[in-house]
Amino acid sequence: MRFVRATSDFLLAGRPRPGFPLILDGSMEPAQPFHDFLLYRLLDKGKALNHKTWDAYGRRLWDFARFLQANRLTWNQPFTSVGQSVVHVYRDWQAHDLKLDTATVNDRLELVASMYRWAYASGLIDRLPFTSSDVTVHGIEHDLSHVTGSSKTVNRPSVMLDEWAKEPTFLVADQLKSARDEIRSASQRLLFDLMARVGLRCVEARTFPLSYVFDPTARKALTPGTFIDLRLDPRDMEIKFRKPRVVHVPYSLMEDMYAYTTYERNGLAGSSERKELILTTHGQSYSKDAAVKVFADLSARVRFRVRPLMLRHSYAIHTLLMLRSHPEIKLEPLMYVRDRLGHRSIQTTMIYLQQIERLLGAEALAMSDEFDRLYGMSKALSAAPL
């Protein structure tokens, strides 16, 4: 089983489709039903998807196809109960044997479930290998990002894992400091800071635009020790849900990013052709795999786990703690963190609040003080009305 991307020789409806994901069997023929489903999902369904999405969908489905091949299973393997289907076996292998992140497992399962629903509707199978249930999602927001209080009901495959069955893991302030101090590369340090100090997702940090960076000392209206309002636009970078939002970048971090562009980035080969701020030593933008490796290597050096999502979790939990311990800062903690993280629903942000509630009072206060000493957030938030 191989995964390749098509060249311009691959035609559909008379048009070349370069970059289309191809899952090939041992005879180097398109593996079915995976190939036909990708044609339907990526080209025939009607919703335009960019080529990066093509690659992600192809790789997720390829992972399932490889699992079946390695275990001598077929996609339409007979089963006596849905709990014994190959989809459930695949889920448990990822969650229990590989111990993958819940969100990663669900991303793959969602696409696999979609393939089976397509196959059922197409008459390729006579029953689904999973059951489904209606789930009501509350706190739906409209385009202006305000909670309306409305809700919607979605049909969710029972094979999916509970996204928050596992508490969000985060680093305490001492761990954040130790990990950051261990990073020698300026580009990798900026990746770390954009997630840990601004709350960006990994893909947002990797695609953060060079055009957003400026010399803060040249703007008299800005004061050292404060935050800089920065509007993230999906036309400039990759943002989940393609939803613009305003984040608060520390003045000192903007200084660091400007220094990086001046003293290091400009000297990299091909850097003038890249719109991303942060580049590798070879002048390339960071891929997802490259970023994962950076933090896996960092984990080995500091001897505790450091992952991109943990840095975002750390920002959320520490910021909530800090705001709750400083009532003089006239901000509603939950709403503030929700808006900075770009969550669609306040329900998602509340997961962090529930994590905080599990901490003892003295422990929570100590964590808040440590984080504030590390980054000086309370002073920055108090300095100007936000």
C-alpha positions in Angstrom: 0.0 0.0 0.0 1.5 3.3 -1.1 0.5 7.0 -0.8 1.4 9.3 -3.7 0.2 12.6 -5.1 -1.0 12.8 -8.6 0.8 14.7 -11.4 -0.9 16.9 -14.0 -1.4 13.7 -16.0 -4.2 12.7 -13.7 -7.4 13.9 -15.3 -11.0 14.0 -14.1 -13.8 15.4 -16.2 -11.1 16.4 -18.7 -9.2 18.6 -16.2 -5.8 17.8 -14.7 -5.8 17.3 -10.9 -2.2 17.6 -9.8 -1.7 16.9 -6.1 -4.7 14.6 -5.8 -4.0 12.0 -3.1 -3.7 8.4 -4.5 -3.8 5.3 -2.3 -2.3 2.5 -4.4 -2.5 -1.2 -3.7 0.3 -3.8 -4.3 -0.3 -3.8 -8.0 0.1 0.0 -8.1 -3.6 0.3 -8.9 -5.9 2.7 -7.0 -7.0 0.9 -3.9 -10.8 0.6 -3.5 -13.0 1.8 -2.1 -10.6 4.4 -0.8 -9.9 5.9 -4.2 -13.5 6.3 -5.2 -14.4 7.8 -1.8 -11.6 10.4 -2.1 -12.9 11.3 -5.6 -16.3 11.9 -4.1 -15.2 13.7 -1.0 -12.6 15.9 -2.5 -13.9 16.5 -6.1 -17.5 15.5 -6.5 -19.1 16.7 -3.3 -19.3 20.3 -4.3 -17.4 22.0 -1.4 -14.1 23.4 -2.6 -11.1 22.1 -0.6 -7.6 23.4 -1.0 -4.7 21.1 -1.8 -3.4 21.0 1.8 -6.7 19.6 2.8 -6.4 17.0 0.0 -3.1 15.8 1.4 -4.5 15.6 5.0 -7.6 13.7 3.9 -5.5 11.3 1.8 -3.0 10.6 4.6 -5.7 9.9 7.2 -7.5 7.4 4.9 -4.1 5.9 3.9 -3.4 5.3 7.6 -6.6 3.3 7.9 -5.8 1.4 4.7 -2.3 0.5 5.9 -3.7 -0.7 9.2 -6.1 -3.1 7.5 -3.3 -4.4 5.2 -0.8 -4.9 8.0 -3.4 -6.9 10.0 -4.7 -8.8 7.0 -8.2 -7.3 7.4 -10.5 -6.0 4.8 -12.5 -2.7 5.0 -15.8 -4.7 4.7 -14.7 -7.4 7.2 -17.8 -9.3 8.6 -18.7 -8.7 12.2 -21.2 -10.0 14.6 -21.6 -6.7 16.6 -20.5 -3.2 15.7 -18.2 -3.2 18.7 -16.1 -5.9 17.0 -15.9 -4.1 13.6 -12.5 -3.2 12.0 -13.3 0.5 12.7 -13.5 -0.2 16.5 -10.3 -2.3 16.3 -8.6 0.6 14.5 -9.7 3.1 17.1 -8.5 1.0 20.0 -5.1 0.4 18.3 -4.6 4.1 18.0 -5.9 5.1 21.4 -4.5 2.3 23.5 -1.5 0.9 21.7 -0.1 4.0 20.0 -1.5 6.3 22.7 -2.2 9.0 20.2 -3.9 12.3 21.1 -7.7 12.0 21.3 -8.2 14.8 18.7 -5.8 13.0 16.3 -7.7 9.7 16.6 -11.1 11.4 16.1 -9.8 13.3 13.1 -9.0 10.0 11.4 -12.2 8.3 12.7 -14.4 11.1 11.4 -13.1 10.6 7.9 -13.3 6.8 8.1 -16.9 7.0 9.3 -17.7 9.3 6.5 -16.3 6.8 4.0 -18.5 4.0 5.5 -21.6 6.2 5.3 -20.8 6.9 1.7 -20.3 3.2 1.0 -23.6 2.4 2.7 -25.5 5.1 0.7 -23.8 3.7 -2.5 -24.9 0.2 -1.8 -21.4 -1.2 -1.2 -22.3 -2.5 2.3 -25.6 -3.4 3.8 -24.9 -2.1 7.3 -22.7 0.4 9.1 -19.9 -0.9 11.3 -20.9 1.6 14.1 -24.0 3.1 15.6 -24.7 6.9 15.8 -26.4 9.1 18.3 -27.7 12.7 18.2 -25.6 15.1 20.2 -26.7 18.6 21.1 -24.0 21.3 20.9 -24.7 24.4 23.0 -23.3 27.9 22.9 -23.4 28.3 19.1 -21.8 31.5 17.9 -22.7 33.7 15.0 -20.1 35.3 12.6 -19.4 38.2 15.0 -18.1 35.6 17.6 -20.8 36.3 20.2 -22.5 33.4 22.0 -26.1 33.4 21.0 -27.3 30.8 23.5 -28.6 28.7 20.6 -27.8 25.1 20.0 -27.8 22.5 17.2 -28.1 18.7 17.0 -25.5 16.7 15.1 -25.3 13.0 14.4 -22.1 11.6 16.0 -20.7 8.1 15.3 -20.5 6.1 18.6 -17.0 5.0 17.7 -15.6 8.5 18.3 -13.7 9.1 21.5 -14.7 11.7 24.1 -12.5 14.6 23.1 -12.0 15.6 26.7 -12.0 12.2 28.4 -8.4 13.0 29.2 -7.6 16.3 31.0 -5.7 18.8 29.0 -2.0 18.4 29.8 0.0 21.6 30.5 3.4 22.7 31.8 3.9 24.6 35.1 5.9 27.8 34.9 9.2 26.2 35.9 8.8 23.7 33.1 8.0 26.4 30.6 11.2 28.3 31.7 13.4 25.2 31.6 12.1 24.2 28.2 12.5 27.6 26.7 16.0 28.0 28.1 17.0 24.8 26.5 16.1 26.0 23.0 19.1 27.5 21.2 17.5 28.2 17.8 15.9 31.6 17.5 13.2 30.2 15.1 12.3 27.4 17.4 12.1 29.7 20.3 9.7 31.9 18.4 7.5 28.9 17.7 7.5 28.1 21.4 6.6 31.6 22.4 3.8 32.1 19.9 2.1 29.0 21.4 3.0 29.5 25.1 2.7 33.3 25.3 0.1 34.1 22.7 -2.0 30.8 22.7 -1.6 30.1 19.0 -2.2 26.7 17.5 0.9 25.0 16.1 -0.3 25.5 12.5 -0.9 29.2 13.3 2.6 29.6 14.8 4.1 27.9 11.8 2.3 30.1 9.2 2.4 33.3 11.2 3.1 36.0 8.5 6.2 38.0 8.2 4.0 41.0 7.3 2.6 41.1 10.9 6.0 41.9 12.4 7.3 45.5 13.0 9.7 47.4 15.2 7.6 48.3 18.3 10.2 50.9 19.4 9.4 53.0 16.3 5.8 53.3 17.4 5.4 55.9 20.1 1.9 54.8 21.1 3.3 51.4 22.2 4.9 51.0 25.6 7.4 48.3 26.8 5.8 45.7 29.1 2.3 45.9 27.5 0.4 43.9 24.9 0.1 44.7 21.2 -3.3 44.0 19.6 -2.8 41.9 16.5 -5.6 40.7 14.2 -5.1 37.3 12.7 -6.6 37.0 9.2 -7.2 33.6 7.5 -6.2 35.3 4.2 -2.7 35.7 5.6 -2.2 32.4 7.5 -3.8 29.1 8.4 -6.4 29.5 11.0 -8.7 26.7 12.2 -12.3 27.3 11.0 -10.9 30.3 9.0 -12.1 32.6 11.7 -10.3 35.9 12.2 -9.5 36.9 15.8 -7.5 39.4 17.8 -4.6 38.1 19.9 -2.4 40.0 22.3 1.3 39.8 21.5 3.7 40.8 24.3 5.8 43.9 23.4 9.0 41.9 24.2 8.0 39.1 21.8 7.4 41.6 19.0 10.9 42.9 19.7 12.2 39.3 19.4 10.4 38.7 16.2 11.6 41.9 14.7 15.2 41.1 15.7 14.9 37.7 14.1 13.8 39.2 10.8 16.7 41.6 10.9 19.6 39.5 12.0 18.8 35.9 11.1 15.9 35.4 8.8 17.2 37.8 6.1 20.3 35.7 5.7 18.6 32.5 4.9 18.5 31.2 1.3 15.2 32.0 -0.4 13.8 33.8 2.6 12.6 36.7 0.5 10.2 34.3 -1.3 8.5 33.1 1.9 5.6 34.9 3.5 5.9 32.9 6.8 7.9 34.6 9.6 9.6 31.5 11.0 11.9 29.5 8.7 14.2 26.5 9.2 17.9 26.9 8.8 17.4 25.9 5.1 15.1 28.8 4.5 12.0 26.6 4.4 8.7 27.0 6.3 8.1 24.6 9.2 6.0 21.6 8.2 3.8 19.9 10.8 6.2 16.9 11.0 9.2 19.2 11.4 7.6 21.1 14.3 6.6 17.8 16.0 10.2 16.7 15.8 11.5 19.9 17.2 9.4 19.4 20.4 10.1 15.7 20.6 13.8 16.4 20.6 13.3 19.2 23.2 11.4 16.7 25.4 14.3 14.3 25.2 16.7 17.0 26.3 14.6 18.4 29.2 13.4 14.9 30.2 9.7 15.8 30.4 7.0 15.8 27.7 6.7 19.0 25.7 4.2 19.1 22.8 2.8 22.0 20.8 -0.7 21.5 22.1 0.6 21.4 25.7 2.0 24.9 25.2 -1.4 26.2 24.1 -3.1 24.4 27.0 -0.5 26.0 29.3 -1.3 29.5 28.0 -5.0 28.9 28.5 -4.8 27.5 32.1 -2.2 29.9 33.4 -4.0 32.9 31.9 -7.3 31.8 33.4 -5.6 31.4 36.8 -3.9 34.7 36.6 -7.1 36.6 35.7 -9.0 35.0 38.4 -6.4 35.9 41.0 -6.4 39.6 39.8 -10.0 40.8 40.0 -8.7 44.4 39.6 -8.2 43.5 35.9 -11.6 44.3 34.5 -11.8 41.3 32.2 -14.1 38.3 32.3 -11.5 35.4 32.4 -13.4 32.8 30.4 -14.5 35.2 27.6 -11.0 36.7 27.4 -9.3 33.3 27.0 -12.0 32.1 24.6 -11.5 35.1 22.3 -7.7 34.8 22.4 -7.8 31.0 21.6 -10.4 31.4 18.8 -12.8 28.8 20.2 -16.1 28.5 18.4 -17.9 27.8 21.7 -17.5 28.8 25.3 -18.1 25.2 26.1 -14.6 24.3 24.8 -13.0 27.0 26.9 -14.8 25.7 30.0 -12.8 22.5 29.9 -9.8 24.5 31.1 -11.9 26.0 33.9 -12.9 22.6 35.0 -9.3 21.6 35.1 -8.6 24.6 37.3 -11.4 23.7 39.7 -9.6 20.4 40.4 -6.5 22.3 41.7 -6.3 23.1 45.4 -6.6 26.8 46.2 -3.0 27.2 47.4 -1.7 25.3 44.5 -3.7 27.3 42.0 -2.5 30.6 43.5 1.1 29.5 43.5 0.8 28.5 39.8 -0.7 31.8 38.9 2.1 33.7 40.7 4.8 31.6 39.0 3.4 32.2 35.5 2.9 35.9 36.2 6.5 36.3 37.3 7.7 34.5 34.2 5.7 36.6 31.7 4.4 39.6 33.6 0.9 39.2 32.2 -1.0 40.9 34.9 1.0 44.1 34.5 0.6 44.0 30.7 -3.2 43.6 31.0 -3.5 46.3 33.6 -1.5 48.8 31.6 -4.2 49.5 29.0 -7.9 48.9 28.6 -8.6 46.0 26.4 
